[in-house]
Amino acid sequence: MIRIGTRGSLLATTQAGTIRDQLIERGHAAELVIISTEGDRSAKPVAEIGVGVFTAALREAIADGRVDMAVHSYKDLPTAADDRFVIAAIPPRADARDALVARDGLVLGELPAGSVIGTSSVRRAAQLRALGLGLEIRPLRGNLDTRLNRVSSGDLDAIVVARAGLARLGRLGDVTETLEPVQMLPAPAQGALAVECRSGDTALAALLSELDDPDTRAAVTAERALLADLEAGCSAPVGAIAEVVESIDDDGRVFEELSLRACVAAVDGSDVIRASGIGNPDRAAELGLAVAAELFELGAREVMSIRLRDER
């Protein structure tokens, strides 16, 4: 029996359940094991409790043998490598974009100035402020149902959440607008899962590798390399989206390239720096580093150092 560690939320168990079902379809007995994490027990904003709060307990459960593997939302993992573990599979990614759920079916441009928007993410808040729509941003924690209820109850005018989470829970009907990357770049690795096991468990790693999607792995590798180089954890105002695209060379032959778009936003919305690049999918990390270098040249360090007025 393969024991799969997961957080206890409906979204986490749904995500892990898809991996369990794929393993069972391949003839491998598998079950979910719920692991409580610090992130689940705390009501503080993610920016305060730090990177890794949703994943550290799962990793410890792998390390001490309580579970054989774990399924993470990839964006929750710290960017620093941990040699004890290997990400054996990155399955095909869900839609990486952010989604708006607003009262009365409104889209972002229809929300009047002064509307109150909830988000758990410094990145989303910074990009929302940068749009200059005069919106009031409030912190948001809790599971997806709790967040959605804050709009339906009238407590908030709208929330911005990952579209992938809503899709996995069958709640896309609540979305009033899917935000295109030109409006809001998603978090690096948003919509992707990381299937992780012990580095020494080569048999399990080989079995899990059958679930890997090379295009998703290339995209996420580029985005995470950029994030790591910017020394920014998952709560930093960094957005990035990469995708494998088809191009045509001078002789009319089709080949694949990796496209990466990224931004760094000042938390107060006063500035957003954007950069992009194209590279070989086999050299995804190099592309991430190249685009990060361009962001640094354009002043990313200064932009990331800007604080909200009440934090100064």
C-alpha positions as CSV (number, residue, x, y, z in Angstrom):
1,M,0.0,0.0,0.0
2,I,1.4,3.4,-1.0
3,R,0.6,5.9,1.7
4,I,0.1,9.4,0.3
5,G,0.5,12.3,2.7
6,T,-1.8,15.3,2.2
7,R,-3.2,18.3,4.1
8,G,-6.7,17.8,5.4
9,S,-8.5,20.6,3.4
10,L,-11.1,19.6,0.8
11,L,-8.9,21.1,-1.9
12,A,-5.7,19.2,-0.7
13,T,-7.5,15.9,-0.4
14,T,-9.1,16.4,-3.8
15,Q,-5.7,17.1,-5.4
16,A,-4.1,14.1,-3.7
17,G,-7.1,12.0,-4.5
18,T,-6.5,12.5,-8.3
19,I,-2.9,11.1,-7.8
20,R,-4.2,8.2,-5.7
21,D,-6.8,7.3,-8.3
22,Q,-4.2,7.4,-11.1
23,L,-1.9,5.0,-9.1
24,I,-4.8,2.7,-8.4
25,E,-5.7,2.7,-12.2
26,R,-2.1,1.6,-12.8
27,G,-2.6,-1.4,-10.4
28,H,-0.9,0.1,-7.3
29,A,-2.8,0.1,-4.0
30,A,-2.8,3.6,-2.5
31,E,-4.4,5.5,0.3
32,L,-4.5,9.1,1.6
33,V,-3.0,9.9,5.1
34,I,-4.1,13.3,6.5
35,I,-1.2,15.3,8.0
36,S,-2.0,18.5,10.0
37,T,0.3,21.4,9.1
38,E,1.2,24.7,10.8
39,G,-0.4,26.6,8.0
40,D,-3.7,24.8,8.6
41,R,-3.6,25.5,12.3
42,S,-2.8,29.3,12.0
43,A,-5.2,32.0,11.0
44,K,-2.4,34.5,10.4
45,P,-1.7,35.7,6.8
46,V,0.7,33.5,4.9
47,A,3.2,36.5,4.5
48,E,3.5,36.4,8.3
49,I,3.8,32.7,9.0
50,G,6.4,32.2,6.2
51,V,7.2,30.0,3.3
52,G,6.8,26.2,3.8
53,V,4.1,26.3,6.5
54,F,1.9,24.0,4.4
55,T,4.6,21.6,3.3
56,A,7.1,21.2,6.2
57,A,4.9,18.7,8.2
58,L,4.2,16.7,5.0
59,R,8.0,16.5,4.3
60,E,8.7,15.4,7.9
61,A,6.0,12.7,7.6
62,I,7.9,11.4,4.5
63,A,11.2,11.6,6.3
64,D,10.1,9.7,9.3
65,G,8.3,7.0,7.4
66,R,4.7,7.8,8.3
67,V,3.9,8.2,4.6
68,D,5.7,7.1,1.5
69,M,5.0,10.3,-0.6
70,A,3.2,13.5,-0.5
71,V,1.2,15.7,-2.9
72,H,1.8,19.5,-2.6
73,S,0.5,22.5,-4.3
74,Y,3.8,23.3,-5.9
75,K,3.7,27.0,-5.2
76,D,3.7,26.2,-1.4
77,L,7.1,24.5,-1.5
78,P,10.2,26.6,-0.5
79,T,12.4,27.4,-3.5
80,A,15.5,26.0,-1.7
81,A,16.2,22.4,-2.6
82,D,16.0,19.7,0.1
83,D,18.2,16.8,-0.8
84,R,16.2,14.3,1.3
85,F,13.4,14.4,-1.2
86,V,12.8,14.2,-5.0
87,I,9.9,15.7,-6.9
88,A,9.2,12.5,-8.9
89,A,6.3,13.9,-10.9
90,I,4.8,17.2,-11.9
91,P,1.5,16.2,-13.5
92,P,-0.2,18.2,-16.3
93,R,-0.9,21.7,-14.9
94,A,-4.4,23.1,-14.3
95,D,-5.2,26.6,-15.6
96,A,-2.6,28.8,-13.9
97,R,-4.5,32.1,-14.0
98,D,-6.2,33.9,-11.1
99,A,-10.0,34.3,-10.9
100,L,-12.3,37.0,-9.7
101,V,-15.4,36.1,-7.8
102,A,-17.5,39.3,-7.4
103,R,-20.9,40.2,-6.2
104,D,-23.7,40.6,-8.8
105,G,-21.6,38.9,-11.5
106,L,-19.3,41.9,-11.9
107,V,-15.9,41.9,-13.7
108,L,-12.9,43.7,-12.2
109,G,-13.4,46.9,-14.4
110,E,-17.0,47.2,-13.2
111,L,-16.2,47.3,-9.5
112,P,-16.7,50.8,-8.2
113,A,-13.9,52.6,-6.5
114,G,-13.8,51.8,-2.8
115,S,-15.0,48.2,-3.4
116,V,-13.5,45.8,-0.8
117,I,-11.5,42.9,-2.3
118,G,-10.2,39.9,-0.3
119,T,-7.0,38.1,-1.1
120,S,-4.5,36.0,0.8
121,S,-1.6,37.0,-1.5
122,V,0.8,39.9,-1.3
123,R,1.4,39.3,-5.1
124,R,-2.3,39.6,-6.0
125,A,-2.8,42.7,-3.6
126,A,0.2,44.5,-5.2
127,Q,-1.0,43.9,-8.8
128,L,-4.5,44.9,-7.9
129,R,-3.3,48.1,-6.4
130,A,-1.2,48.8,-9.5
131,L,-4.3,48.7,-11.7
132,G,-5.3,52.0,-10.1
133,L,-8.9,51.1,-9.7
134,G,-9.2,52.6,-6.1
135,L,-10.0,49.2,-4.6
136,E,-9.6,48.4,-0.9
137,I,-7.6,45.2,-0.3
138,R,-8.3,43.1,2.8
139,P,-6.4,40.0,4.0
140,L,-8.2,36.7,3.4
141,R,-7.7,33.3,5.0
142,G,-9.7,30.1,5.3
143,N,-10.7,27.3,2.9
144,L,-12.3,28.1,-0.4
145,D,-15.9,27.7,0.8
146,T,-15.2,30.2,3.6
147,R,-13.7,32.6,1.1
148,L,-16.6,32.3,-1.3
149,N,-19.1,32.8,1.5
150,R,-17.6,36.2,2.3
151,V,-18.7,37.4,-1.1
152,S,-22.2,35.8,-1.0
153,S,-22.8,37.1,2.5
154,G,-21.9,40.7,1.4
155,D,-18.9,40.9,3.7
156,L,-16.7,41.5,0.7
157,D,-17.4,42.8,-2.8
158,A,-15.1,40.3,-4.4
159,I,-12.2,37.9,-3.8
160,V,-9.3,36.9,-6.1
161,V,-8.2,33.2,-5.8
162,A,-6.4,30.6,-8.0
163,R,-8.7,29.4,-10.8
164,A,-7.2,25.9,-10.5
165,G,-8.5,25.5,-6.9
166,L,-12.0,26.4,-8.0
167,A,-11.8,24.1,-11.0
168,R,-10.7,21.1,-8.8
169,L,-13.6,21.6,-6.5
170,G,-16.2,22.1,-9.3
171,R,-16.8,25.7,-8.4
172,L,-16.0,27.4,-11.7
173,G,-19.6,28.6,-11.9
174,D,-18.7,31.1,-9.1
175,V,-16.0,32.8,-11.3
176,T,-17.1,36.2,-12.7
177,E,-13.9,36.9,-14.5
178,T,-10.7,34.9,-15.3
179,L,-7.8,37.4,-15.0
180,E,-5.5,37.3,-18.0
181,P,-1.8,37.5,-17.4
182,V,-1.6,41.1,-18.8
183,Q,-3.8,42.1,-15.8
184,M,-2.4,39.8,-13.2
185,L,0.5,37.4,-13.5
186,P,-0.1,34.3,-11.4
187,A,2.3,32.9,-8.7
188,P,5.2,30.8,-10.0
189,A,4.0,27.2,-10.2
190,Q,0.4,28.2,-9.6
191,G,-2.0,25.4,-10.7
192,A,0.8,22.7,-10.6
193,L,1.2,19.8,-8.2
194,A,4.4,18.4,-6.9
195,V,4.5,14.7,-6.2
196,E,7.3,14.1,-3.8
197,C,9.0,11.0,-2.2
198,R,12.3,10.1,-0.4
199,S,15.4,10.5,-2.6
200,G,16.5,7.0,-1.8
201,D,13.1,5.4,-2.7
202,T,14.1,4.9,-6.4
203,A,11.5,2.3,-7.0
204,L,8.6,4.6,-6.0
205,A,10.2,7.5,-7.8
206,A,10.3,5.5,-11.0
207,L,6.7,4.5,-10.6
208,L,5.6,8.1,-9.9
209,S,7.6,9.4,-12.9
210,E,4.9,7.9,-15.1
211,L,2.6,10.8,-14.0
212,D,5.1,13.5,-15.0
213,D,4.3,16.0,-17.7
214,P,7.6,17.3,-19.4
215,D,6.0,20.6,-20.6
216,T,4.6,21.4,-17.1
217,R,8.0,20.5,-15.5
218,A,9.8,22.8,-17.9
219,A,7.4,25.7,-17.3
220,V,7.5,25.3,-13.5
221,T,11.3,24.9,-13.5
222,A,11.7,28.3,-15.3
223,E,9.2,30.1,-13.0
224,R,10.7,28.7,-9.8
225,A,14.3,29.4,-10.9
226,L,13.3,33.0,-11.4
227,L,11.6,33.1,-8.0
228,A,14.6,31.6,-6.2
229,D,17.0,34.1,-7.9
230,L,14.8,37.0,-6.8
231,E,15.2,35.5,-3.3
232,A,11.5,35.8,-2.9
233,G,9.3,33.2,-1.1
234,C,5.8,32.4,-2.1
235,S,4.5,35.5,-0.3
236,A,6.6,38.0,-2.3
237,P,5.1,40.2,-5.0
238,V,6.5,38.2,-7.9
239,G,4.3,36.9,-10.7
240,A,5.4,34.5,-13.5
241,I,4.0,32.2,-16.1
242,A,5.8,30.0,-18.6
243,E,4.5,27.8,-21.3
244,V,5.8,25.6,-24.0
245,V,4.8,27.0,-27.4
246,E,5.3,25.9,-31.0
247,S,7.4,28.1,-33.3
248,I,8.5,27.7,-36.9
249,D,12.1,28.1,-38.1
250,D,13.3,29.7,-41.3
251,D,12.9,26.4,-43.1
252,G,9.3,25.9,-42.1
253,R,10.0,23.3,-39.4
254,V,8.0,23.3,-36.2
255,F,9.9,23.3,-33.0
256,E,9.1,23.9,-29.3
257,E,10.2,26.9,-27.3
258,L,9.6,27.9,-23.7
259,S,8.1,31.3,-23.2
260,L,8.4,33.1,-19.8
261,R,6.7,36.3,-18.6
262,A,7.3,37.7,-15.2
263,C,6.8,40.8,-13.0
264,V,7.8,42.2,-9.7
265,A,5.3,44.6,-8.1
266,A,5.7,47.1,-5.3
267,V,3.4,46.1,-2.5
268,D,1.8,49.5,-2.5
269,G,1.1,49.2,-6.3
270,S,3.3,52.2,-7.1
271,D,5.4,50.3,-9.6
272,V,5.4,47.1,-11.6
273,I,8.4,45.9,-13.6
274,R,7.9,43.3,-16.3
275,A,10.3,41.2,-18.3
276,S,10.0,38.2,-20.6
277,G,12.1,35.7,-22.5
278,I,12.1,32.7,-24.8
279,G,14.4,29.7,-24.5
280,N,14.9,25.9,-24.9
281,P,12.5,23.8,-22.7
282,D,15.6,21.6,-21.9
283,R,17.3,24.7,-20.4
284,A,14.3,26.0,-18.4
285,A,16.3,27.0,-15.3
286,E,18.6,29.1,-17.4
287,L,15.7,31.0,-18.9
288,G,14.3,31.7,-15.4
289,L,17.7,33.1,-14.4
290,A,18.0,35.2,-17.5
291,V,14.6,36.8,-17.0
292,A,15.4,37.4,-13.3
293,A,18.6,39.1,-14.3
294,E,16.6,41.4,-16.6
295,L,14.2,42.2,-13.8
296,F,17.2,43.1,-11.5
297,E,18.6,45.4,-14.2
298,L,15.2,47.1,-14.4
299,G,15.2,47.8,-10.7
300,A,13.5,44.8,-9.1
301,R,15.5,45.0,-5.9
302,E,14.3,48.6,-5.3
303,V,10.7,47.8,-6.1
304,M,10.6,44.8,-3.8
305,S,12.0,47.0,-0.9
306,I,9.0,49.4,-1.1
307,R,6.6,48.9,1.9
308,L,3.0,49.9,2.6
309,R,2.7,53.2,4.4
310,D,1.5,51.5,7.6
311,E,4.4,49.1,7.6
312,R,7.1,51.8,7.5
